[in-house]
Amino acid sequence: MFVRLIAGILALLAFSSAIVAGLLAGNPFETILSRAWLTMIAFFILGAIAGAIVQAVVDEHQMQKMLAQQQAEENAQDVQQEESSNNTSQAEPLTN
C-alpha cells in the first residue's frame, strides 16, 4: 500500500517540478519533457524504495503491538487463575 502511494506521489511531484523548472529556464519542449520523464522514473524508484521501508516498519510495529497484546492477555489470564486458585484454597475449611 505505502509502496505505490509514496512512489506515485514522489514521481508526480518530481515530474511537475521538472516541467516548471524547465519552463522557467526557457528550455525547449522536448528537453523539458525528456528531463521530466527521467526525473519521474528516478523518483518513482526512490519512492518505491522509501515506501518499502515504510511498509516494513509499519508491519513490524503492528506485529510487535499484536504480540504485546497477546502477552498481556496471557498474563491477565495467569493472574486470574492464580487468584481463583488462592481463593479456593482459602475457602476450604480446616479439618483435624
trRosetta pair geometry for C-beta under 8 A, 3 or more apart (Angstrom, degrees):
i j d omega theta_ij theta_ji phi_ij phi_ji
1 4 7.1 -70 -160 37 22 95
1 5 6.4 11 155 -11 61 120
1 55 6.9 143 50 -107 72 112
2 5 5.6 -65 -141 45 33 112
2 6 5.7 23 168 -13 73 112
2 51 4.5 179 126 -160 78 85
2 52 7.9 177 91 -63 100 21
2 54 4.6 -121 150 95 150 117
2 55 4.5 -172 48 -65 117 87
2 58 6.8 136 -23 9 147 143
3 6 6.7 -63 -145 40 17 99
3 7 6.1 12 160 -13 58 118
3 48 5.5 37 -173 -146 91 66
3 51 3.6 138 -115 120 38 125
3 52 5.3 43 -101 -64 109 65
3 55 5.8 -29 -43 -26 88 140
4 7 5.7 -60 -138 44 28 111
4 8 5.9 28 163 -20 65 111
4 48 7.8 20 -83 -107 39 83
4 51 7.0 161 2 168 26 165
5 8 6.1 -60 -147 37 22 108
5 9 6.3 18 158 -16 61 110
5 51 6.6 149 56 -123 71 130
6 9 5.8 -56 -144 38 30 110
6 10 6.2 24 161 -13 66 110
6 47 4.7 -171 127 -173 79 92
6 48 7.6 164 85 -78 95 26
6 50 5.5 -121 142 94 144 103
6 51 3.7 -180 47 -75 121 100
6 54 6.5 121 -34 23 153 145
7 10 6.2 -60 -145 41 25 105
7 11 6.1 26 158 -21 63 113
7 44 5.0 54 180 -160 96 64
7 45 7.7 60 -137 -56 109 11
7 47 3.5 147 -109 106 44 110
7 48 4.2 34 -89 -63 132 69
7 50 7.9 162 -70 52 66 89
7 51 5.5 -69 -31 -7 87 141
8 11 5.7 -57 -142 37 27 111
8 12 6.3 20 163 -12 65 108
8 44 7.4 33 -82 -122 35 90
8 47 7.1 -154 9 129 30 152
9 12 6.2 -60 -147 40 26 103
9 13 6.2 25 156 -18 63 112
9 47 6.8 171 59 -142 72 143
10 13 5.6 -57 -143 39 30 112
10 14 6.1 28 159 -18 66 108
10 43 4.5 -145 141 163 97 104
10 44 6.9 169 86 -85 96 35
10 46 6.4 -113 138 85 153 96
10 47 3.5 -176 39 -74 132 125
10 50 7.4 98 -34 42 153 136
11 14 5.9 -57 -147 38 27 108
11 15 6.2 29 154 -21 63 108
11 40 4.7 61 -171 -166 86 77
11 41 7.5 51 -133 -71 109 19
11 43 5.0 166 -93 94 49 97
11 44 3.9 31 -83 -72 125 85
11 47 6.1 -98 -32 16 81 146
12 15 5.5 -51 -142 36 33 115
12 16 6.2 26 161 -13 66 106
12 40 7.4 41 -78 -129 29 105
13 16 6.2 -58 -145 40 26 104
13 17 6.1 26 156 -18 63 112
13 43 7.2 -122 68 151 85 155
14 17 5.7 -57 -143 40 29 112
14 18 6.2 31 158 -21 65 107
14 36 8.0 152 128 -157 73 61
14 39 4.5 -153 155 147 108 100
14 40 5.5 169 88 -90 105 47
14 42 7.2 -130 158 71 162 88
14 43 3.6 156 -13 0 154 158
15 18 6.0 -58 -150 35 26 109
15 19 6.6 24 154 -18 62 106
15 36 5.0 68 -152 179 67 96
15 37 7.5 39 -119 -84 99 33
15 39 6.4 164 -84 89 45 102
15 40 4.0 29 -71 -80 101 113
15 43 7.8 -133 -31 49 70 132
16 19 5.7 -52 -148 35 35 112
16 20 6.4 32 155 -16 67 105
17 20 5.8 -55 -146 39 31 109
17 21 6.1 29 156 -17 66 109
17 39 7.5 -120 73 145 94 149
18 21 5.7 -54 -141 40 30 110
18 22 6.1 30 158 -19 64 108
18 32 7.3 147 140 -169 85 67
18 35 5.3 -160 -176 119 124 92
18 36 3.9 169 97 -102 124 67
18 39 4.3 162 -56 35 145 155
18 40 7.4 -106 21 -39 139 79
19 22 5.8 -57 -147 38 28 110
19 23 6.3 26 156 -18 64 107
19 32 5.9 71 -129 171 58 110
19 33 7.8 33 -102 -88 91 51
19 36 5.0 34 -59 -97 78 141
20 23 5.8 -56 -146 37 30 109
20 24 6.2 27 157 -16 65 109
21 24 5.8 -57 -145 40 29 110
21 25 6.2 24 156 -15 64 111
22 25 5.8 -60 -144 41 30 107
22 27 4.4 -71 -164 47 85 126
22 31 6.6 178 -148 107 125 88
22 32 3.3 144 135 -117 153 93
22 35 6.2 152 -74 62 129 130
22 36 6.9 -82 -4 -49 141 101
23 26 7.6 39 178 -70 32 31
23 27 7.6 -76 -67 41 23 83
23 32 6.6 56 -52 -122 64 147
27 31 4.4 -108 167 89 117 126
27 32 5.1 146 91 -59 114 85
27 35 7.8 3 124 15 164 139
28 31 4.8 89 62 9 81 106
28 32 7.0 -150 95 -8 40 89
29 32 5.7 -57 -148 36 30 112
29 33 6.2 22 160 -14 67 110
30 33 6.0 -59 -145 40 28 106
30 34 6.1 23 160 -16 65 110
31 34 6.1 -56 -141 39 26 106
31 35 6.2 20 162 -11 63 112
32 35 6.2 -66 -150 42 23 105
32 36 6.0 23 155 -21 64 112
33 36 5.6 -54 -142 37 30 113
33 37 6.3 31 158 -20 65 104
34 37 5.8 -52 -149 34 30 110
34 38 6.5 27 154 -15 64 106
35 38 5.7 -54 -145 39 33 110
35 39 6.1 34 155 -19 66 108
36 39 5.7 -56 -146 39 29 112
36 40 6.2 32 154 -23 64 106
37 40 5.6 -54 -146 34 30 112
37 41 6.4 28 156 -17 64 104
38 41 5.9 -54 -149 36 31 109
38 42 6.3 29 155 -17 65 108
39 42 5.8 -56 -146 39 30 110
39 43 6.1 18 160 -9 66 111
40 43 6.1 -63 -142 44 26 102
40 44 6.1 33 155 -27 64 106
41 44 5.6 -52 -147 30 29 114
41 45 6.7 28 155 -17 62 103
42 45 6.0 -57 -157 34 31 109
42 46 6.5 25 150 -12 66 108
43 46 5.3 -49 -140 43 41 112
43 47 5.8 45 156 -22 68 105
44 47 5.6 -54 -144 39 28 112
44 48 6.3 33 154 -24 63 104
45 48 5.7 -51 -148 31 30 112
45 49 6.7 30 152 -17 62 103
46 49 5.8 -54 -152 35 33 111
46 50 6.3 29 152 -14 67 107
47 50 5.6 -54 -142 42 34 109
47 51 5.9 36 156 -21 67 108
48 51 5.6 -52 -142 38 29 113
48 52 6.4 33 155 -23 62 103
49 52 5.8 -52 -150 32 29 111
49 53 6.7 29 151 -17 62 104
50 53 5.7 -54 -152 35 34 112
50 54 6.3 33 151 -18 67 106
51 54 5.5 -52 -144 38 34 111
51 55 6.1 36 155 -21 66 106
52 55 5.6 -52 -145 36 30 113
52 56 6.4 32 154 -20 63 104
53 56 5.8 -54 -150 34 30 111
53 57 6.5 29 153 -18 64 106
54 57 5.8 -56 -150 37 31 111
54 58 6.3 28 154 -17 66 107
55 58 5.8 -55 -145 39 30 109
55 59 6.2 30 156 -19 65 108
56 59 5.8 -55 -145 38 29 111
56 60 6.2 28 157 -18 64 108
57 60 5.9 -56 -147 38 28 110
57 61 6.3 29 155 -20 64 107
58 61 5.7 -54 -147 36 30 111
58 62 6.4 29 155 -18 64 106
59 62 5.8 -56 -149 37 30 110
59 63 6.3 30 154 -20 65 107
60 63 5.7 -55 -148 36 32 112
60 64 6.3 30 155 -17 66 106
61 64 5.8 -55 -147 38 31 109
61 65 6.2 31 154 -19 65 108
62 65 5.7 -54 -145 37 30 112
62 66 6.3 31 156 -19 65 107
63 66 5.8 -55 -147 36 30 110
63 67 6.3 28 155 -16 64 107
64 67 5.8 -55 -145 39 31 110
64 68 6.2 31 156 -20 65 107
65 68 5.8 -54 -146 37 29 111
65 69 6.4 30 154 -19 63 107
66 69 5.7 -54 -148 36 31 112
66 70 6.4 31 153 -18 64 105
67 70 5.7 -53 -147 37 32 111
67 71 6.3 32 154 -19 65 106
68 71 5.7 -54 -146 38 31 112
68 72 6.3 33 153 -20 64 105
69 72 5.7 -52 -147 35 31 112
69 73 6.5 32 153 -18 63 105
70 73 5.7 -54 -150 36 32 111
70 74 6.4 32 152 -18 65 105
71 74 5.7 -53 -147 37 33 111
71 75 6.3 34 153 -19 65 105
72 75 5.7 -52 -146 37 32 112
72 76 6.3 34 153 -20 64 105
73 76 5.6 -52 -147 35 32 112
73 77 6.5 32 153 -19 64 104
74 77 5.7 -53 -149 36 33 111
74 78 6.4 36 151 -21 65 104
75 78 5.6 -51 -148 34 33 113
75 79 6.4 34 153 -19 65 104
76 79 5.7 -52 -148 35 32 111
76 80 6.4 33 152 -18 64 106
77 80 5.6 -54 -148 37 33 112
77 81 6.3 33 153 -19 66 105
78 81 5.7 -55 -148 36 31 110
78 82 6.4 31 154 -18 65 106
79 82 5.7 -54 -148 37 32 111
79 83 6.3 31 154 -18 65 107
80 83 5.7 -54 -145 38 31 110
80 84 6.2 26 157 -16 65 107
81 84 5.9 -55 -143 39 30 107
81 85 6.2 27 157 -16 65 107
82 85 5.9 -58 -145 39 29 107
82 86 6.2 29 155 -18 65 108
83 86 5.7 -55 -145 38 30 111
83 87 6.2 30 155 -20 64 108
84 87 5.6 -51 -144 37 32 113
84 88 6.4 29 157 -17 64 105
85 88 5.9 -53 -144 37 32 107
85 89 6.4 28 157 -16 64 107
86 89 6.0 -58 -145 38 29 106
86 90 6.3 24 158 -15 65 110
87 90 6.0 -59 -144 40 29 107
87 91 6.2 29 157 -24 64 111
88 91 5.7 -54 -142 33 32 113
88 92 7.0 41 158 -33 61 97
89 92 6.2 -43 -156 14 34 113
